[in-house]
């Protein structure tokens, strides 16, 4: 339940649909970040054979089953990269996909005079370009503080994905501010969910 001073900027969609697929574009960008870290061979060895074939043969713009996407993030997690590197890989994924999946965001940022509050109401719309299913909610907590909640999303059960998503959300937010600070709220996290505290300057 929200406290009296909180304001829902973006409510969960109705109905909430569990994630079914992930766009190959974002997975290929994530794989590229592992390649650039010099860990690609280790990564591919950690992938189950059926998922390896799907991921390494994927072309941009296709839908990939969510369980295949989950095996990608589990292989990434098994590399035991430092958390800072996992976050940086998520930021790199944003940098590689922002023109394709988030071109409208980039154009909004270039228009100037906008803040994170301008873009947060559109998060579900941009989410649906990258994922088939899963639900996003944004709650205003303070003048420059919000809570981002993501539910019904299998990939949230991967720690690597949750760290990488922090980096991606930082990239989005910093299109509209000087610096952002994104932290995960880990207490009592239910399966398939994640909640982030977002602050910016």
C-alpha positions as a Markdown table, in Angstrom:
| # | Residue | x | y | z |
|---|---|---|---|---|
| 1 | Unk | 0.0 | 0.0 | 0.0 |
| 2 | Unk | 1.2 | 3.5 | -0.8 |
| 3 | Unk | 1.8 | 6.0 | 1.9 |
| 4 | Unk | -0.4 | 9.2 | 1.8 |
| 5 | Unk | 2.4 | 11.3 | 0.3 |
| 6 | Unk | 3.1 | 8.9 | -2.6 |
| 7 | Unk | 1.6 | 9.2 | -6.0 |
| 8 | Unk | 1.3 | 6.5 | -8.7 |
| 9 | Unk | 2.8 | 8.0 | -11.8 |
| 10 | Unk | 2.4 | 4.8 | -13.9 |
| 11 | Unk | -0.1 | 2.1 | -12.6 |
| 12 | Unk | 0.3 | -1.6 | -13.4 |
| 13 | Unk | -1.5 | -2.5 | -16.7 |
| 14 | Unk | -4.7 | -4.4 | -16.5 |
| 15 | Unk | -4.5 | -7.3 | -16.8 |
| 16 | Unk | -1.0 | -8.2 | -15.6 |
| 17 | Unk | 0.4 | -10.8 | -17.9 |
| 18 | Unk | 3.3 | -13.0 | -17.0 |
| 19 | Unk | 6.4 | -12.7 | -19.3 |
| 20 | Unk | 6.4 | -15.0 | -22.3 |
| 21 | Unk | 9.2 | -13.7 | -24.5 |
| 22 | Unk | 12.1 | -11.3 | -24.7 |
| 23 | Unk | 13.2 | -9.4 | -27.7 |
| 24 | Unk | 16.4 | -10.8 | -29.3 |
| 25 | Unk | 17.8 | -7.3 | -29.8 |
| 26 | Unk | 18.3 | -6.8 | -26.0 |
| 27 | Unk | 19.7 | -10.3 | -25.5 |
| 28 | Unk | 22.1 | -9.9 | -28.4 |
| 29 | Unk | 23.3 | -6.6 | -26.8 |
| 30 | Unk | 23.7 | -8.3 | -23.5 |
| 31 | Unk | 25.7 | -11.1 | -25.1 |
| 32 | Unk | 27.9 | -8.4 | -26.8 |
| 33 | Unk | 28.7 | -6.9 | -23.3 |
| 34 | Unk | 29.9 | -10.4 | -22.2 |
| 35 | Unk | 32.0 | -10.7 | -25.4 |
| 36 | Unk | 33.6 | -7.3 | -24.8 |
| 37 | Unk | 34.4 | -8.3 | -21.2 |
| 38 | Unk | 36.5 | -11.2 | -22.7 |
| 39 | Unk | 34.2 | -13.9 | -21.2 |
| 40 | Unk | 32.3 | -15.1 | -24.2 |
| 41 | Unk | 33.8 | -18.6 | -24.4 |
| 42 | Unk | 33.1 | -19.2 | -20.8 |
| 43 | Unk | 29.6 | -17.9 | -21.2 |
| 44 | Unk | 28.8 | -20.2 | -24.1 |
| 45 | Unk | 30.1 | -23.2 | -22.3 |
| 46 | Unk | 27.7 | -22.5 | -19.4 |
| 47 | Unk | 24.6 | -22.3 | -21.7 |
| 48 | Unk | 22.4 | -25.4 | -22.0 |
| 49 | Unk | 22.8 | -26.7 | -25.6 |
| 50 | Unk | 19.2 | -26.0 | -26.8 |
| 51 | Unk | 19.4 | -22.4 | -25.4 |
| 52 | Unk | 22.9 | -21.9 | -26.9 |
| 53 | Unk | 21.6 | -22.7 | -30.4 |
| 54 | Unk | 18.6 | -20.3 | -30.1 |
| 55 | Unk | 20.7 | -17.5 | -28.7 |
| 56 | Unk | 23.7 | -17.7 | -30.9 |
| 57 | Unk | 21.6 | -18.1 | -34.1 |
| 58 | Unk | 19.2 | -15.3 | -33.2 |
| 59 | Unk | 18.7 | -12.3 | -35.5 |
| 60 | Unk | 17.7 | -8.9 | -34.2 |
| 61 | Unk | 14.0 | -8.2 | -33.7 |
| 62 | Unk | 12.8 | -11.7 | -33.0 |
| 63 | Unk | 11.0 | -13.0 | -29.9 |
| 64 | Unk | 13.0 | -15.5 | -27.7 |
| 65 | Unk | 11.1 | -17.6 | -25.2 |
| 66 | Unk | 11.5 | -16.3 | -21.7 |
| 67 | Unk | 13.0 | -19.5 | -20.4 |
| 68 | Unk | 15.8 | -19.3 | -23.0 |
| 69 | Unk | 16.4 | -15.7 | -22.0 |
| 70 | Unk | 16.5 | -16.9 | -18.3 |
| 71 | Unk | 19.2 | -19.4 | -19.2 |
| 72 | Unk | 21.2 | -16.5 | -20.8 |
| 73 | Unk | 21.1 | -14.6 | -17.5 |
| 74 | Unk | 21.9 | -17.6 | -15.4 |
| 75 | Unk | 25.0 | -18.3 | -17.6 |
| 76 | Unk | 26.0 | -14.6 | -17.1 |
| 77 | Unk | 25.5 | -15.0 | -13.3 |
| 78 | Unk | 27.7 | -18.1 | -13.3 |
| 79 | Unk | 30.6 | -16.0 | -14.6 |
| 80 | Unk | 30.7 | -14.4 | -11.1 |
| 81 | Unk | 31.4 | -11.0 | -12.5 |
| 82 | Unk | 31.7 | -8.2 | -9.9 |
| 83 | Unk | 28.3 | -6.5 | -9.2 |
| 84 | Unk | 29.7 | -3.2 | -10.6 |
| 85 | Unk | 30.5 | -5.0 | -13.9 |
| 86 | Unk | 27.1 | -6.5 | -14.1 |
| 87 | Unk | 25.5 | -3.0 | -13.7 |
| 88 | Unk | 27.9 | -1.6 | -16.2 |
| 89 | Unk | 26.9 | -4.4 | -18.7 |
| 90 | Unk | 23.3 | -3.4 | -18.3 |
| 91 | Unk | 24.2 | 0.2 | -19.0 |
| 92 | Unk | 26.1 | -1.0 | -22.1 |
| 93 | Unk | 23.1 | -3.0 | -23.2 |
| 94 | Unk | 21.0 | 0.3 | -23.0 |
| 95 | Unk | 23.7 | 2.1 | -25.0 |
| 96 | Unk | 23.5 | -0.5 | -27.7 |
| 97 | Unk | 19.7 | -0.7 | -28.0 |
| 98 | Unk | 18.5 | 2.8 | -27.2 |
| 99 | Unk | 18.3 | 3.8 | -30.9 |
| 100 | Unk | 16.4 | 0.6 | -31.9 |
| 101 | Unk | 14.1 | 0.0 | -28.9 |
| 102 | Unk | 14.0 | 3.5 | -27.3 |
| 103 | Unk | 14.3 | 5.9 | -30.2 |
| 104 | Unk | 11.4 | 8.0 | -29.0 |
| 105 | Unk | 13.1 | 8.4 | -25.6 |
| 106 | Unk | 16.3 | 9.6 | -27.3 |
| 107 | Unk | 14.3 | 12.1 | -29.4 |
| 108 | Unk | 12.5 | 13.3 | -26.2 |
| 109 | Unk | 15.9 | 13.8 | -24.5 |
| 110 | Unk | 17.3 | 15.8 | -27.4 |
| 111 | Unk | 14.2 | 18.1 | -27.4 |
| 112 | Unk | 15.5 | 19.3 | -24.0 |
| 113 | Unk | 13.6 | 20.8 | -21.0 |
| 114 | Unk | 12.4 | 17.4 | -19.8 |
| 115 | Unk | 13.0 | 15.5 | -16.5 |
| 116 | Unk | 12.7 | 11.8 | -15.5 |
| 117 | Unk | 9.1 | 12.6 | -14.6 |
| 118 | Unk | 8.5 | 13.2 | -18.3 |
| 119 | Unk | 9.5 | 9.7 | -19.3 |
| 120 | Unk | 8.4 | 7.5 | -16.4 |
| 121 | Unk | 4.7 | 7.4 | -17.4 |
| 122 | Unk | 5.8 | 5.8 | -20.6 |
| 123 | Unk | 7.9 | 3.0 | -19.1 |
| 124 | Unk | 5.3 | 0.2 | -19.8 |
| 125 | Unk | 5.1 | 1.2 | -23.4 |
| 126 | Unk | 8.8 | 1.0 | -23.8 |
| 127 | Unk | 9.0 | -2.2 | -21.8 |
| 128 | Unk | 6.6 | -3.8 | -24.3 |
| 129 | Unk | 9.1 | -3.2 | -27.1 |
| 130 | Unk | 11.6 | -5.4 | -25.4 |
| 131 | Unk | 9.5 | -7.9 | -23.5 |
| 132 | Unk | 6.2 | -9.8 | -24.1 |
| 133 | Unk | 4.7 | -9.7 | -20.7 |
| 134 | Unk | 5.6 | -8.4 | -17.3 |
| 135 | Unk | 4.2 | -5.3 | -15.7 |
| 136 | Unk | 5.8 | -2.0 | -14.6 |
| 137 | Unk | 4.6 | 0.5 | -12.0 |
| 138 | Unk | 6.2 | 3.8 | -11.1 |
| 139 | Unk | 5.4 | 5.6 | -7.8 |
| 140 | Unk | 6.5 | 9.1 | -7.0 |
| 141 | Unk | 8.1 | 9.2 | -3.5 |
| 142 | Unk | 9.7 | 12.7 | -3.5 |
| 143 | Unk | 10.6 | 15.6 | -5.8 |
| 144 | Unk | 13.5 | 13.6 | -7.3 |
| 145 | Unk | 12.8 | 10.1 | -6.0 |
| 146 | Unk | 10.6 | 7.3 | -7.4 |
| 147 | Unk | 10.0 | 3.6 | -6.9 |
| 148 | Unk | 10.0 | 1.3 | -9.9 |
| 149 | Unk | 8.3 | -2.0 | -9.5 |
| 150 | Unk | 8.3 | -4.9 | -12.0 |
| 151 | Unk | 6.2 | -8.0 | -11.5 |
| 152 | Unk | 5.2 | -11.2 | -13.3 |
| 153 | Unk | 8.6 | -11.3 | -14.8 |
| 154 | Unk | 10.7 | -14.5 | -14.7 |
| 155 | Unk | 14.0 | -12.8 | -15.4 |
| 156 | Unk | 13.8 | -11.0 | -12.0 |
| 157 | Unk | 14.7 | -14.3 | -10.4 |
| 158 | Unk | 18.2 | -13.9 | -11.9 |
| 159 | Unk | 20.5 | -11.7 | -9.7 |
| 160 | Unk | 22.6 | -10.9 | -12.8 |
| 161 | Unk | 19.5 | -9.6 | -14.6 |
| 162 | Unk | 18.4 | -7.5 | -11.7 |
| 163 | Unk | 21.9 | -5.9 | -11.5 |
| 164 | Unk | 22.0 | -5.3 | -15.2 |
| 165 | Unk | 18.5 | -3.8 | -15.2 |
| 166 | Unk | 19.8 | -1.3 | -12.7 |
| 167 | Unk | 22.4 | -0.2 | -15.2 |
| 168 | Unk | 19.8 | 0.0 | -18.0 |
| 169 | Unk | 17.4 | 2.1 | -15.9 |
| 170 | Unk | 20.3 | 4.4 | -15.0 |
| 171 | Unk | 20.9 | 4.9 | -18.7 |
| 172 | Unk | 17.3 | 5.8 | -19.4 |
| 173 | Unk | 17.1 | 8.2 | -16.4 |
| 174 | Unk | 20.3 | 9.9 | -17.2 |
| 175 | Unk | 19.0 | 11.0 | -20.6 |
| 176 | Unk | 17.0 | 13.5 | -18.6 |
| 177 | Unk | 19.2 | 14.4 | -15.6 |
| 178 | Unk | 22.9 | 14.8 | -14.7 |
| 179 | Unk | 23.3 | 11.8 | -12.4 |
| 180 | Unk | 21.0 | 8.9 | -11.2 |
| 181 | Unk | 21.2 | 6.5 | -8.3 |
| 182 | Unk | 19.3 | 3.2 | -8.6 |
| 183 | Unk | 19.3 | 0.7 | -5.7 |
| 184 | Unk | 17.4 | -2.5 | -5.4 |
| 185 | Unk | 15.1 | -3.1 | -2.5 |
| 186 | Unk | 15.9 | -6.7 | -1.6 |
| 187 | Unk | 13.8 | -7.3 | 1.6 |
| 188 | Unk | 11.0 | -9.8 | 1.1 |
| 189 | Unk | 11.4 | -10.0 | -2.7 |
| 190 | Unk | 8.7 | -12.3 | -4.1 |
| 191 | Unk | 9.5 | -14.6 | -7.1 |
| 192 | Unk | 9.2 | -12.8 | -10.4 |
| 193 | Unk | 9.4 | -9.3 | -8.8 |
| 194 | Unk | 11.9 | -6.5 | -8.2 |
| 195 | Unk | 11.6 | -3.0 | -6.8 |
| 196 | Unk | 14.1 | -0.2 | -7.2 |
| 197 | Unk | 14.6 | 3.1 | -5.5 |
| 198 | Unk | 15.4 | 5.7 | -8.1 |
| 199 | Unk | 17.0 | 9.1 | -7.3 |
| 200 | Unk | 18.6 | 11.7 | -9.4 |
| 201 | Unk | 20.3 | 15.1 | -9.6 |
